[in-house]
Amino acid sequence: MRVGTAETRLVLLRGNSASGKSSVAAAVRQRFGRGLALVGQDNLRRIVLREHDRPGGANIGLIDTVARYALDAGYHVVVEGILYAEHYAPMLQRLREEHRGPTHCYYLDIPFRETLRRHATKPQADEYGEAELSAWYRPLDLLPGGVESVIGAGSTLAGTTDRIMAETGLDRLPARDH
């Protein structure tokens, strides 16, 4: 089933915990303005469903449904989260294949030591620590088919945001009045 329009942009933004996904997604949304939906895995999985990340989890379908709904409503969409390839690749592949407009996929590649450093600055730093981060960490957990552009730890928030805005064409599109 085709989704979105030829004009809607779909951006997949993946990476390990504390890699900067949420910050980049928020910056892209802020820079673009109205008309860009942010579909965050943490919000849907942890807040809405209060579900553990597991194969076949209900959040996988919910992420897909929310992204499709927003695309069909004419919104550009950023789907962001750890989104382990093992659990999410089939859904993300279908979403990419069925989206009528341009789709861009990015993986934020941050070394584990940098993950720990960044995690220590987060508001939820006391909720989980090195043991949990180590168990969750998967180096270069890329989607099959080489569809993702890898962005390394040396890229700043502004640099990563600029890159995504330019490569997706969002920097050349008007914000919408939704």
C-alpha positions in Angstrom: 0.0 0.0 0.0 1.6 3.3 -1.1 2.0 6.0 1.5 2.5 9.7 1.5 2.9 11.8 -1.6 5.8 12.5 -4.1 6.5 15.6 -2.1 6.6 14.2 1.5 10.0 13.4 2.9 10.7 10.4 5.2 13.8 10.5 7.3 14.9 7.5 9.3 17.4 8.4 12.1 18.9 5.5 14.0 21.8 4.9 16.4 22.7 3.7 19.8 21.5 5.2 23.1 22.9 8.7 23.6 24.1 9.0 20.0 22.2 12.3 19.5 19.2 11.0 17.6 16.6 12.9 19.6 18.6 16.1 19.6 19.1 15.9 15.8 15.4 15.1 15.2 14.3 18.0 17.4 16.8 20.3 15.6 15.5 19.3 12.2 12.0 19.8 13.3 12.8 23.2 14.8 14.6 24.3 11.7 11.9 23.2 9.3 8.8 24.4 11.3 5.3 23.2 11.1 4.5 20.3 8.8 7.2 17.9 10.1 6.1 15.0 12.3 8.5 13.5 14.8 7.9 9.8 15.4 10.0 8.9 18.4 10.5 5.2 19.3 11.1 6.1 23.0 7.8 8.0 23.2 5.7 5.3 21.5 7.5 2.3 23.1 8.4 3.5 26.6 5.7 6.2 27.3 2.6 5.2 25.2 2.9 1.4 25.5 5.4 1.0 28.4 6.8 -1.9 26.5 10.2 -3.6 26.5 12.1 -3.6 23.2 11.6 -7.1 21.8 11.0 -8.8 18.5 7.4 -8.5 17.4 6.6 -5.8 20.0 3.5 -3.8 19.6 5.5 -0.6 19.2 6.9 -1.8 15.8 3.4 -1.6 14.3 2.5 1.6 16.2 5.6 3.4 14.8 4.7 2.2 11.3 1.1 3.3 11.7 1.9 6.8 13.1 4.5 7.4 10.4 2.1 6.3 7.6 -0.7 8.4 9.0 1.4 11.5 9.2 2.8 10.9 5.7 -0.7 10.4 4.3 -1.8 13.6 6.0 0.9 15.5 4.1 3.5 15.8 6.8 7.2 15.1 6.4 8.2 12.5 8.9 11.3 11.8 11.0 11.3 8.4 12.6 14.0 8.3 15.3 15.2 5.7 17.7 17.6 2.9 18.4 15.4 0.8 16.2 17.6 -2.4 16.3 17.9 -3.8 12.8 17.1 -7.3 14.0 13.6 -6.1 15.3 12.7 -3.2 13.0 14.4 -3.8 9.6 11.4 -5.5 8.0 9.0 -2.7 9.0 11.4 0.1 8.0 12.1 -1.6 4.7 8.3 -1.8 3.9 7.8 1.8 4.9 10.8 2.9 2.7 9.5 0.9 -0.2 5.9 2.1 0.0 6.7 5.8 0.6 5.9 7.7 -2.6 8.4 10.5 -1.9 12.1 10.7 -1.1 13.3 8.6 1.8 16.7 9.2 3.6 18.2 7.0 6.2 20.9 7.9 8.7 22.8 6.0 11.3 24.6 8.0 14.1 27.8 6.0 14.8 29.1 6.9 18.3 31.8 4.8 20.1 30.7 3.3 23.4 32.9 5.5 25.6 31.3 8.6 24.0 27.9 7.0 24.6 28.7 6.8 28.3 30.0 10.4 28.4 26.9 11.7 26.7 24.5 9.6 28.8 26.0 11.2 31.9 24.7 14.6 30.8 21.1 13.4 30.2 18.2 14.0 32.7 17.6 10.3 33.0 21.3 9.5 33.7 20.4 8.1 37.1 17.7 5.7 35.7 20.2 3.4 34.0 23.9 3.2 33.7 26.9 1.6 32.1 25.7 -2.0 32.5 22.4 -1.3 30.7 24.1 0.8 28.1 26.6 -1.9 27.4 23.9 -4.5 27.0 22.0 -2.3 24.6 25.0 -1.1 22.6 25.4 -2.6 19.1 28.2 -1.3 17.0 27.2 -0.3 13.4 23.8 -2.0 13.6 23.0 -1.0 10.0 20.0 -1.9 8.0 20.5 -4.4 5.2 21.2 -3.2 1.7 23.5 -0.3 2.5 20.6 2.2 2.7 21.9 4.3 5.6 24.4 7.2 5.5 26.7 6.8 8.6 27.4 10.0 10.5 30.3 9.7 12.9 30.9 11.2 16.4 32.9 14.0 14.9 29.9 15.6 13.4 28.4 18.4 15.5 24.7 18.8 16.2 24.6 21.8 13.8 26.6 20.0 11.2 24.4 16.9 11.3 21.3 19.0 11.2 22.6 21.0 8.2 23.5 17.8 6.4 20.1 16.2 6.9 18.3 19.4 5.9 20.3 19.7 2.7 20.4 16.1 1.7 16.6 15.6 2.2 15.7 18.9 0.6 13.9 20.0 3.7 15.9 23.2 3.6 14.3 24.1 0.3 10.7 23.4 1.2 8.2 25.7 2.9 6.8 24.9 6.3 3.1 24.1 6.2 0.2 25.6 8.1 -1.2 22.4 9.7 
